[in-house]
Amino acid sequence: MTLTAPPRLLFVHAHPDDESLWTGGTIARYASAGAHVTVVTCTLGEEGEIIPPALAHLAADAADQLGGYRVGELRSACAALGVTDHRFLGGIGRWRDSGMVDVPSNAKARAFIQGSLEDQTAQLVEILREVKPQVVVSYDAFGGYGHPDHIRAHEITVAACAVVSEVERVFYAVTSRDATNAGVAALENVPEAFRLPEPGELPVTPDEEITTVVDVSEHLTAKRRALRAHSTQVSVWDDGYALSNNIAQPLVGAEFYVLAKGSAEGAATDLFGGLGDR
């Protein structure tokens, strides 16, 4: 990286744990290289399914305290990844996890998808103008797998980056079809409680659409530690992990992106590649 010190990278994620699941290796790589890494989380993840039975009472349909608990998980994950600049969009608790598609929690007053797109975009613009990142990362138009909050995070990211001139590149975090298939085929010693995915069951992006592959092989320990911090949501072992659906997914040595805005020159393996040369 040749940008003036330090290069600035900002991630927009929907819920606590998304930063680690989608981009944990990339965050750790750039943070360890001296970049200023900012993570913006849009909700507290209040509607998440809880894995440990002892914490089931935190659920939205019981004590409804999961969001507060996940704030602590997120702090631990950020520490594992080397993040010192974390923000909640609009302030902590401003927007609530909407839940999956067509569920009652979509209609709650503070649900992220019930909020004004204009207001949420303005909140992100305020952060962007303060941080002045050259590179911003969020999700594609499908939110990676169709979650309404991921789609809204995509929408506000696109809208905000269109009006903040300091942002030179926008990337969408995606999962590679080929790397996922190879990783699943290589999974060994999957714990008995989990199952391998059926062909086509995991959301993936065709590799011909991927523009940028970031090597995170030296940062898998940090990513694994961050995932373990999200213990209400993720089960982790040496070469894989699973969400509450108990479907095993591989931990692979790269993270994958689609360039959505900015010059592609130099960006094949580095989110900042080529930017400091112009």
Rosetta silent file (secondary structure, phi, psi, omega in degrees, C-alpha in Angstrom):
SEQUENCE: MTLTAPPRLLFVHAHPDDESLWTGGTIARYASAGAHVTVVTCTLGEEGEIIPPALAHLAADAADQLGGYRVGELRSACAALGVTDHRFLGGIGRWRDSGMVDVPSNAKARAFIQGSLEDQTAQLVEILREVKPQVVVSYDAFGGYGHPDHIRAHEITVAACAVVSEVERVFYAVTSRDATNAGVAALENVPEAFRLPEPGELPVTPDEEITTVVDVSEHLTAKRRALRAHSTQVSVWDDGYALSNNIAQPLVGAEFYVLAKGSAEGAATDLFGGLGDR
SCORE:     score description
SCORE:     0.000 S_00000001
   1 L     0.000  130.816 -175.709    0.000    0.000    0.000 S_00000001
   2 L  -120.089   10.607  179.231    1.443    3.373   -1.030 S_00000001
   3 L   -70.564  159.811  177.781   -1.300    5.762    0.016 S_00000001
   4 L   -61.081  149.391 -170.893   -0.546    8.586    2.417 S_00000001
   5 L   -73.780  139.907  -22.921   -0.576    7.478    6.027 S_00000001
   6 L   -91.092  154.447  171.669   -2.705    5.835    6.952 S_00000001
   7 L   -61.718  149.833 -171.491   -4.922    4.489    4.159 S_00000001
   8 E  -122.957  127.586 -173.501   -8.540    4.444    5.332 S_00000001
   9 E  -130.210  130.190 -177.219  -10.954    1.551    4.849 S_00000001
  10 E  -128.017  134.173  179.515  -14.572    1.446    6.030 S_00000001
  11 E  -112.403  134.887  175.819  -16.953   -1.516    6.235 S_00000001
  12 E  -112.309  112.631 -177.669  -20.747   -1.216    6.432 S_00000001
  13 E  -123.139  154.243 -172.731  -22.329   -4.313    7.975 S_00000001
  14 L   -80.340  -43.871 -172.566  -25.891   -5.110    8.985 S_00000001
  15 L  -136.143  158.395  167.193  -25.469   -7.019   12.255 S_00000001
  16 L   -58.158  136.555 -177.509  -22.804   -7.962   14.777 S_00000001
  17 L   100.443  -25.455  178.869  -20.948  -11.031   13.396 S_00000001
  18 H   -62.603  -36.337  179.995  -21.258   -9.960    9.734 S_00000001
  19 H   -60.019  -35.512 -178.491  -17.940   -8.107    9.974 S_00000001
  20 H   -83.727  -42.116 -178.502  -16.234  -11.371   10.955 S_00000001
  21 H   -64.331  -47.863 -172.928  -18.175  -13.770    8.723 S_00000001
  22 H   -87.374  -37.324 -167.691  -17.894  -11.757    5.508 S_00000001
  23 H  -138.661   17.549 -174.219  -14.732   -9.707    5.897 S_00000001
  24 H   -59.890  -41.817  179.489  -12.909  -10.749    9.077 S_00000001
  25 H   -66.320  -39.688  178.999   -9.705  -11.789    7.338 S_00000001
  26 H   -65.353  -44.194  177.690   -9.605   -8.618    5.251 S_00000001
  27 H   -57.581  -49.243 -178.085  -10.172   -6.437    8.305 S_00000001
  28 H   -63.045  -40.003 -179.457   -7.372   -8.188   10.185 S_00000001
  29 H   -61.205  -50.414 -175.266   -5.017   -7.992    7.200 S_00000001
  30 H   -75.006  -34.482  176.645   -5.384   -4.254    6.658 S_00000001
  31 H   -63.371  -41.642 -179.328   -5.534   -3.356   10.346 S_00000001
  32 H   -69.590  -22.579  178.592   -2.291   -5.261   10.951 S_00000001
  33 L   -86.357   -0.816  176.222   -0.697   -3.413    8.000 S_00000001
  34 L    99.589    3.887  176.421   -1.439   -0.044    9.602 S_00000001
  35 L   -70.130  152.391  171.627   -4.581    0.995    7.734 S_00000001
  36 E   -85.121  109.834 -176.367   -7.247    2.935    9.601 S_00000001
  37 E  -107.929  123.985  177.099  -10.126    0.458    9.593 S_00000001
  38 E  -113.952  133.315  174.214  -13.625    1.572   10.551 S_00000001
  39 E  -114.581  124.728  175.342  -16.511   -0.845   11.017 S_00000001
  40 E  -108.004  124.394  177.902  -20.072    0.512   10.923 S_00000001
  41 E  -111.941  131.467 -170.661  -22.778   -1.840   12.230 S_00000001
  42 L   -87.120  -25.652 -179.378  -26.366   -0.932   11.397 S_00000001
  43 L  -141.125  176.244  177.083  -28.283   -2.902   14.066 S_00000001
  44 L   -95.501   -0.475  178.896  -27.675   -4.863   17.272 S_00000001
  45 L    70.059   36.940 -173.811  -28.834   -8.165   15.789 S_00000001
  46 L   -64.477  -23.522 -174.474  -31.726   -8.485   18.227 S_00000001
  47 L   -95.611    7.919 -177.507  -33.601  -11.068   16.126 S_00000001
  48 L   -64.559  149.997  173.328  -30.764  -13.560   15.830 S_00000001
  49 L   -79.148  140.626 -171.861  -31.241  -17.229   16.638 S_00000001
  50 L  -103.569  126.487 -178.225  -29.316  -18.245   19.749 S_00000001
  51 L   -79.674  -52.969 -175.731  -27.076  -21.307   19.724 S_00000001
  52 L   -70.755  122.546 -179.569  -26.186  -21.866   23.427 S_00000001
  53 H   -56.427  -32.101 -177.761  -29.266  -23.195   25.277 S_00000001
  54 H   -66.232  -16.908 -179.142  -28.180  -21.400   28.451 S_00000001
  55 H  -108.403   10.458 -176.778  -28.692  -18.049   26.709 S_00000001
  56 H   -59.102  -27.997 -177.926  -32.051  -18.830   25.091 S_00000001
  57 H   -67.928  -12.272  178.648  -33.814  -16.474   27.495 S_00000001
  58 H   -77.749   -9.750 -170.495  -32.151  -13.496   25.761 S_00000001
  59 L   -61.533  159.911 -177.306  -34.229  -14.051   22.605 S_00000001
  60 L   -60.109  -30.740 -179.382  -36.539  -11.448   21.120 S_00000001
  61 L   -92.091   10.416  176.114  -39.614  -13.455   22.125 S_00000001
  62 L  -125.460 -111.131 -178.778  -38.411  -13.794   25.736 S_00000001
  63 L   -74.533  -17.871 -178.723  -36.335  -11.161   27.614 S_00000001
  64 L    55.365   48.452  179.632  -35.404   -9.415   24.341 S_00000001
  65 L  -117.670   10.489 -176.764  -31.884   -8.715   25.609 S_00000001
  66 H   -63.610  -37.199 -178.351  -29.885  -10.349   22.830 S_00000001
  67 H   -56.944  -47.358  178.731  -28.925   -7.031   21.267 S_00000001
  68 H   -62.335  -39.216  178.830  -27.114   -5.847   24.362 S_00000001
  69 H   -64.480  -40.112 -178.089  -25.350   -9.174   24.708 S_00000001
  70 H   -71.007  -22.088  172.703  -24.217   -9.050   21.102 S_00000001
  71 H   -59.776  -43.179  177.726  -22.686   -5.613   21.647 S_00000001
  72 H   -64.940  -40.435  176.271  -20.219   -7.323   23.967 S_00000001
  73 H   -60.402  -42.687 -178.481  -19.572  -10.058   21.420 S_00000001
  74 H   -64.273  -40.104  177.839  -18.912   -7.431   18.764 S_00000001
  75 H   -60.933  -42.410  179.645  -16.427   -5.585   20.962 S_00000001
  76 H   -66.396  -39.825  178.614  -14.490   -8.800   21.505 S_00000001
  77 H   -64.803  -43.668  178.697  -14.547   -9.607   17.793 S_00000001
  78 H   -61.311  -40.139  177.541  -13.297   -6.134   16.863 S_00000001
  79 H   -62.071  -40.528  179.188  -10.463   -6.504   19.370 S_00000001
  80 H   -64.286  -33.042 -177.435   -9.517   -9.847   17.794 S_00000001
  81 H   -89.258   -8.151 -179.399   -9.438   -8.262   14.330 S_00000001
  82 L    87.040   17.950 -179.595   -7.504   -5.169   15.412 S_00000001
  83 L   -86.017  126.269  175.871  -10.378   -2.713   14.935 S_00000001
  84 L  -113.673   -6.858 -179.989  -10.249    0.347   17.170 S_00000001
  85 E  -120.893   95.559  177.575  -12.825    2.467   15.320 S_00000001
  86 E  -118.171  140.094  178.670  -16.306    0.965   15.506 S_00000001
  87 E  -132.393  148.166  165.848  -19.578    2.871   15.027 S_00000001
  88 E  -100.160  131.787 -179.110  -23.281    2.011   15.214 S_00000001
  89 L   -58.841  123.071 -179.845  -25.267    3.705   12.458 S_00000001
  90 L    74.653    3.174 -176.735  -27.208    6.549   14.061 S_00000001
  91 L    99.534  156.715 -174.246  -25.835    5.594   17.488 S_00000001
  92 L   -60.769  127.532  177.664  -26.164    2.405   19.494 S_00000001
  93 L    82.205    2.141 -178.046  -29.667    0.958   19.362 S_00000001
  94 L   -65.052  -42.684 -178.568  -31.036    3.461   16.854 S_00000001
  95 L  -116.694  137.990 -177.347  -31.971    0.767   14.337 S_00000001
  96 E  -101.066  146.325  172.607  -33.264   -2.691   15.213 S_00000001
  97 L   -52.422  127.102 -177.899  -32.593   -5.964   13.453 S_00000001
  98 L   -82.392  -17.083 -172.456  -35.490   -6.478   11.027 S_00000001
  99 L    81.000 -178.897 -177.719  -35.257  -10.261   10.944 S_00000001
 100 L   -73.481 -175.736 -175.266  -35.537  -12.388    7.822 S_00000001
 101 L   -68.462  134.909  171.860  -37.954  -11.840    4.929 S_00000001
 102 L    58.048   47.497  172.634  -41.690  -11.640    5.718 S_00000001
 103 L  -119.268  158.227 -175.761  -41.524  -12.114    9.480 S_00000001
 104 H   -57.236  -31.374 -178.114  -43.420  -10.024   12.082 S_00000001
 105 H   -65.719  -16.635  175.112  -40.247   -8.269   13.260 S_00000001
 106 H   -58.179  -28.489 -172.757  -40.050   -6.547    9.850 S_00000001
 107 H   -93.705   -1.981 -179.662  -42.869   -4.270   11.018 S_00000001
 108 L   -63.765  147.332 -169.442  -41.379   -3.154   14.346 S_00000001
 109 L   -59.365  -38.171 -178.224  -41.051    0.611   14.605 S_00000001
 110 L   -93.517    4.746  179.906  -37.250    0.658   14.898 S_00000001
 111 E   -55.137  137.637 -175.967  -36.666   -2.103   12.345 S_00000001
 112 H   -54.416  -40.034 -177.558  -33.867   -1.089   10.006 S_00000001
 113 H   -77.257  -11.299  175.024  -36.033   -1.589    6.935 S_00000001
 114 H   -85.533  -15.470 -177.453  -38.783    0.592    8.422 S_00000001
 115 L   -73.232  162.276  176.950  -36.432    3.556    8.729 S_00000001
 116 L   -70.561  123.460  176.547  -36.125    6.367    6.246 S_00000001
 117 H   -58.532  -37.889  179.462  -33.574    5.514    3.567 S_00000001
 118 H   -63.709  -45.893 -179.583  -32.789    9.227    3.353 S_00000001
 119 H   -64.956  -43.341 -179.356  -32.144    9.523    7.103 S_00000001
 120 H   -65.568  -39.289  176.427  -30.025    6.385    7.218 S_00000001
 121 H   -62.285  -41.927  179.198  -28.000    7.538    4.229 S_00000001
 122 H   -62.610  -37.277  178.025  -27.418   10.890    5.929 S_00000001
 123 H   -64.750  -39.642  177.892  -26.164    9.093    9.045 S_00000001
 124 H   -72.075  -38.447  176.769  -23.661    7.153    6.959 S_00000001
 125 H   -57.713  -40.387  179.094  -22.650   10.266    5.015 S_00000001
 126 H   -59.859  -43.084  178.544  -21.818   11.937    8.332 S_00000001
 127 H   -66.575  -44.879 -179.384  -19.485    9.068    9.238 S_00000001
 128 H   -60.498  -39.717 -179.128  -17.887    9.005    5.789 S_00000001
 129 H   -70.605  -28.198  175.902  -17.189   12.722    5.890 S_00000001
 130 H   -76.924  -46.964 -174.297  -15.564   12.368    9.295 S_00000001
 131 H   -79.506  -34.720 -178.744  -13.481    9.263    8.528 S_00000001
 132 L    57.858   52.993  178.090  -12.729   10.085    4.862 S_00000001
 133 L   -72.753  143.501  171.923  -12.129    6.497    3.709 S_00000001
 134 L   -79.903  -27.790 -175.437  -10.735    5.931    0.247 S_00000001
 135 E  -128.880  134.516  177.992  -12.334    2.463    0.144 S_00000001
 136 E  -126.306  139.987 -179.020  -15.756    1.318    1.379 S_00000001
 137 E  -125.601  133.878  169.996  -17.027   -2.260    1.565 S_00000001
 138 E  -148.186 -144.417 -177.081  -20.584   -3.536    1.988 S_00000001
 139 L  -107.507  168.623  174.396  -22.878   -6.091    0.273 S_00000001
 140 L   -79.205 -177.793 -173.724  -24.237   -6.499   -3.235 S_00000001
 141 L   -65.674  -20.403  177.132  -27.809   -5.622   -4.218 S_00000001
 142 L   -92.007    1.004 -178.839  -29.058   -9.010   -2.986 S_00000001
 143 L    66.163   22.098 -179.638  -27.373   -8.493    0.369 S_00000001
 144 L    84.196  -46.975 -179.899  -25.342  -11.638   -0.188 S_00000001
 145 L  -149.374   16.493  171.129  -28.244  -13.949    0.606 S_00000001
 146 L    94.124    3.937  178.758  -31.381  -11.812    0.596 S_00000001
 147 L   -65.697  131.878 -176.935  -31.577  -10.605    4.195 S_00000001
 148 H   -56.708  -37.454 -178.963  -33.588   -7.344    4.228 S_00000001
 149 H   -70.196  -33.716  175.881  -31.063   -5.577    6.481 S_00000001
 150 H   -66.179  -40.343  178.372  -28.179   -6.537    4.208 S_00000001
 151 H   -64.698  -42.143  177.734  -30.080   -5.138    1.246 S_00000001
 152 H   -65.918  -38.077  176.635  -30.756   -1.891    3.116 S_00000001
 153 H   -60.821  -41.036  175.189  -27.083   -1.669    4.109 S_00000001
 154 H   -59.278  -46.919 -175.809  -26.220   -1.996    0.418 S_00000001
 155 H   -62.205  -44.708 -177.891  -28.697    0.719   -0.510 S_00000001
 156 H   -73.084  -30.148  177.811  -27.447    3.276    1.982 S_00000001
 157 H   -65.542  -47.490  179.080  -23.820    2.494    1.147 S_00000001
 158 H   -60.352  -45.473 -177.663  -24.370    3.103   -2.562 S_00000001
 159 H   -65.753  -42.949 -177.382  -26.327    6.289   -1.885 S_00000001
 160 H   -69.652  -42.091 -178.190  -23.857    7.683    0.641 S_00000001
 161 H   -68.535  -20.791  178.285  -20.739    6.900   -1.393 S_00000001
 162 L   -70.179  -20.082 -175.589  -22.267    8.657   -4.393 S_00000001
 163 L  -113.635   -1.526 -179.547  -22.131   11.986   -2.565 S_00000001
 164 L  -110.165  109.655 -168.883  -18.854   11.721   -0.608 S_00000001
 165 L   -69.246  -23.784 -178.609  -15.968   12.538   -2.917 S_00000001
 166 L   -66.188  -22.234 -178.803  -13.251   11.012   -0.731 S_00000001
 167 L   -77.070  112.168 -177.986  -14.556    7.522   -1.484 S_00000001
 168 L   -93.782  -28.940  179.682  -12.566    6.312   -4.485 S_00000001
 169 E  -138.174  144.215  170.460  -13.660    2.683   -4.515 S_00000001
 170 E  -124.297  131.875  176.904  -16.683    0.684   -3.356 S_00000001
 171 E  -120.200  148.514  170.498  -16.541   -3.095   -3.113 S_00000001
 172 E  -104.642  126.938  175.684  -19.217   -5.688   -2.468 S_00000001
 173 E   -76.684  130.411 -178.782  -18.154   -8.602   -0.260 S_00000001
 174 E  -137.232  171.725  174.029  -19.168  -11.927   -1.813 S_00000001
 175 L  -112.614  137.611 -176.017  -18.393  -15.624   -1.424 S_00000001
 176 E   -80.258  130.881  175.504  -16.606  -17.506   -4.196 S_00000001
 177 H   -59.560  -49.139 -174.351  -18.361  -20.476   -5.774 S_00000001
 178 H   -69.160  -43.121 -179.872  -15.114  -22.275   -6.534 S_00000001
 179 H   -66.661  -36.933  178.491  -13.433  -21.588   -3.194 S_00000001
 180 H   -66.299  -45.801  179.747  -16.562  -22.590   -1.311 S_00000001
 181 H   -62.597  -43.073  178.490  -16.944  -25.836   -3.222 S_00000001
 182 H   -65.692  -39.061 -179.980  -13.272  -26.688   -2.765 S_00000001
 183 H   -66.070  -40.965  177.641  -13.446  -25.764    0.910 S_00000001
 184 H   -63.988  -42.244 -179.647  -16.500  -27.933    1.510 S_00000001
 185 H   -63.592  -28.133 -177.231  -14.827  -30.858   -0.263 S_00000001
 186 H   -92.152   -6.367 -177.972  -11.779  -30.469    1.985 S_00000001
 187 L   -60.046  130.783  178.596  -13.664  -30.212    5.278 S_00000001
 188 L  -128.039  153.958  174.683  -12.473  -32.822    7.720 S_00000001
 189 L    54.597   41.821  175.178  -13.509  -33.784   11.235 S_00000001
 190 L   -65.724  127.220 -178.721  -16.791  -31.883   11.087 S_00000001
 191 L   -55.172  150.776 -171.841  -18.301  -32.174   14.573 S_00000001
 192 L   -59.154  -29.165 -176.415  -21.132  -34.678   14.857 S_00000001
 193 L   -72.081  -10.399 -172.278  -23.790  -32.008   15.497 S_00000001
 194 L  -115.058  160.891  178.172  -23.264  -30.473   12.048 S_00000001
 195 E  -127.270  154.478  175.037  -23.873  -31.543    8.459 S_00000001
 196 L   -73.849  149.853  178.963  -22.216  -30.767    5.174 S_00000001
 197 L   -70.847  149.151  171.147  -24.179  -28.510    2.796 S_00000001
 198 L   -72.384  155.533  177.120  -26.071  -29.959   -0.116 S_00000001
 199 L   -54.266  128.245  179.692  -24.811  -28.940   -3.581 S_00000001
 200 L    79.598    3.739 -175.607  -25.913  -25.356   -4.248 S_00000001
 201 L   -77.555  -32.817 -179.219  -27.202  -24.833   -0.709 S_00000001
 202 L   -85.613  141.663  177.854  -24.704  -22.135    0.304 S_00000001
 203 L   -70.679  127.220 -178.571  -25.011  -18.662   -1.276 S_00000001
 204 L  -140.256  164.325  176.177  -22.102  -18.091   -3.658 S_00000001
 205 E  -115.317  134.261  176.124  -21.053  -15.801   -6.495 S_00000001
 206 L   -56.315  136.057 -172.969  -19.758  -17.130   -9.836 S_00000001
 207 H   -65.721  -23.442  178.340  -16.007  -16.582   -9.918 S_00000001
 208 H   -68.889  -15.216  177.420  -16.143  -14.885  -13.299 S_00000001
 209 H   -91.683  -13.678 -176.913  -17.989  -12.001  -11.589 S_00000001
 210 L   -79.947  130.319 -178.113  -15.375  -11.596   -8.838 S_00000001
 211 L  -102.266  -22.536 -169.371  -12.905   -8.771   -9.449 S_00000001
 212 E  -140.801  127.950  178.603  -10.760   -8.883   -6.301 S_00000001
 213 E  -120.794  115.590 -177.757   -9.309  -11.733   -4.257 S_00000001
 214 E  -101.723  119.900  178.983   -7.690  -10.737   -0.964 S_00000001
 215 E   -72.356  118.577  179.391   -5.285  -13.276    0.525 S_00000001
 216 L  -121.855   18.497 -174.538   -6.140  -13.662    4.214 S_00000001
 217 H   -59.666  -31.446  179.622   -4.368  -16.962    4.839 S_00000001
 218 H   -82.563   -0.524 -175.718   -2.052  -15.365    7.412 S_00000001
 219 H  -122.255   14.762  179.691   -5.029  -13.882    9.264 S_00000001
 220 H   -67.987  -29.992  176.944   -7.283  -16.902    9.700 S_00000001
 221 H   -62.211  -43.147  178.255   -6.305  -17.175   13.362 S_00000001
 222 H   -66.511  -40.975  179.062   -7.641  -13.662   13.961 S_00000001
 223 H   -64.476  -43.195  179.380  -10.779  -14.389   11.945 S_00000001
 224 H   -61.850  -41.617  178.769  -11.362  -17.622   13.829 S_00000001
 225 H   -63.767  -39.868  178.802  -10.924  -15.800   17.155 S_00000001
 226 H   -66.483  -41.672  177.969  -13.409  -13.125   16.060 S_00000001
 227 H   -62.537  -40.135  178.897  -15.957  -15.724   14.991 S_00000001
 228 H   -64.177  -27.920  177.427  -15.622  -17.473   18.350 S_00000001
 229 H   -63.107  -28.971 -179.681  -16.404  -14.153   20.039 S_00000001
 230 L   -90.148   58.044 -170.250  -19.858  -14.335   18.418 S_00000001
 231 L   -70.896  -18.958  175.149  -20.737  -17.462   20.351 S_00000001
 232 L   -72.824  -18.377 -171.552  -24.498  -16.845   20.339 S_00000001
 233 L  -117.764  -24.357 -168.905  -24.460  -17.013   16.537 S_00000001
 234 L  -134.346  134.329  168.163  -21.509  -19.086   15.344 S_00000001
 235 E  -103.598  135.838 -170.675  -19.959  -22.468   16.166 S_00000001
 236 E  -130.520  138.449  168.514  -16.294  -22.669   15.125 S_00000001
 237 E  -134.903 -172.738 -167.155  -13.721  -25.417   14.657 S_00000001
 238 L   -56.810  -49.307 -173.432  -10.295  -25.511   12.997 S_00000001
 239 L  -114.670   12.827 -178.797  -11.265  -25.453    9.318 S_00000001
 240 E  -163.725 -178.874 -179.773  -14.922  -24.494    9.433 S_00000001
 241 E  -156.855  170.218  175.774  -17.878  -22.988   11.192 S_00000001
 242 E  -148.865  147.951  171.907  -21.657  -23.156   11.268 S_00000001
 243 L   -87.808 -166.604 -174.770  -24.499  -20.808   12.038 S_00000001
 244 L   -67.281  -13.393  177.291  -27.589  -21.847   13.976 S_00000001
 245 L   -80.234   -3.909  176.886  -28.744  -24.011   11.036 S_00000001
 246 L    64.366   21.076  175.595  -25.819  -26.376   11.791 S_00000001
 247 E   -90.953  121.010 -177.590  -24.669  -26.405    8.152 S_00000001
 248 E   -67.756  136.794  174.615  -20.880  -26.637    7.999 S_00000001
 249 E  -129.494  146.374 -176.546  -19.079  -23.936    6.014 S_00000001
 250 E   -84.161  148.333  166.281  -15.357  -23.799    5.252 S_00000001
 251 L   -92.096  114.776 -176.291  -12.862  -21.209    6.415 S_00000001
 252 L  -107.753  164.053 -171.706  -10.915  -20.417    3.251 S_00000001
 253 L   -85.860   11.722  177.654   -7.677  -18.538    2.793 S_00000001
 254 E  -144.552  158.762  170.386   -9.055  -15.639    0.771 S_00000001
 255 E  -122.743  152.065 -162.274  -11.980  -13.224    0.831 S_00000001
 256 E  -125.952  144.419 -173.696  -13.695  -12.110   -2.333 S_00000001
 257 E  -142.438  153.981  171.493  -15.059   -8.843   -3.687 S_00000001
 258 E  -115.488  122.177  177.937  -16.787   -7.279   -6.646 S_00000001
 259 E   -71.998  123.353 -177.017  -15.621   -3.768   -7.519 S_00000001
 260 E  -108.584  -22.083 -179.027  -18.698   -1.554   -7.809 S_00000001
 261 E  -151.134  137.189  173.950  -17.157    1.917   -8.066 S_00000001
 262 L   105.821  175.507 -177.451  -13.736    3.240   -9.003 S_00000001
 263 L   -70.673  136.609  177.020  -10.717    2.223  -11.031 S_00000001
 264 L   -86.411   -9.378 -177.311   -9.987   -1.491  -11.358 S_00000001
 265 L   -62.755  120.891  178.840   -6.316   -0.880  -12.068 S_00000001
 266 L    84.247    0.149 -171.584   -4.273   -2.584   -9.376 S_00000001
 267 L   -96.083    7.749 -174.625   -7.338   -3.893   -7.553 S_00000001
 268 L   -66.057  -32.104 -177.361   -7.106   -7.587   -8.405 S_00000001
 269 L  -131.622    4.029 -174.275   -5.521   -8.548   -5.077 S_00000001
 270 L  -146.498  123.619 -179.236   -5.524   -5.344   -3.011 S_00000001
 271 L   -60.470  -29.126  178.833   -8.464   -3.108   -2.099 S_00000001
 272 L   -98.190   -2.361 -171.495   -6.129   -0.115   -2.240 S_00000001
 273 L   -54.077  126.344  177.779   -4.028   -1.355   -5.168 S_00000001
 274 L    85.475  -15.775 -175.173   -3.088    1.388   -7.591 S_00000001
 275 H   -67.956  -36.088 -177.491   -4.848    4.195   -5.732 S_00000001
 276 H   -81.706   -1.205 -176.783   -1.648    5.723   -4.399 S_00000001
 277 H   -96.850   -0.906 -174.563    0.022    5.648   -7.797 S_00000001
 278 L  -102.792    0.000    0.000   -2.226    8.219   -9.457 S_00000001
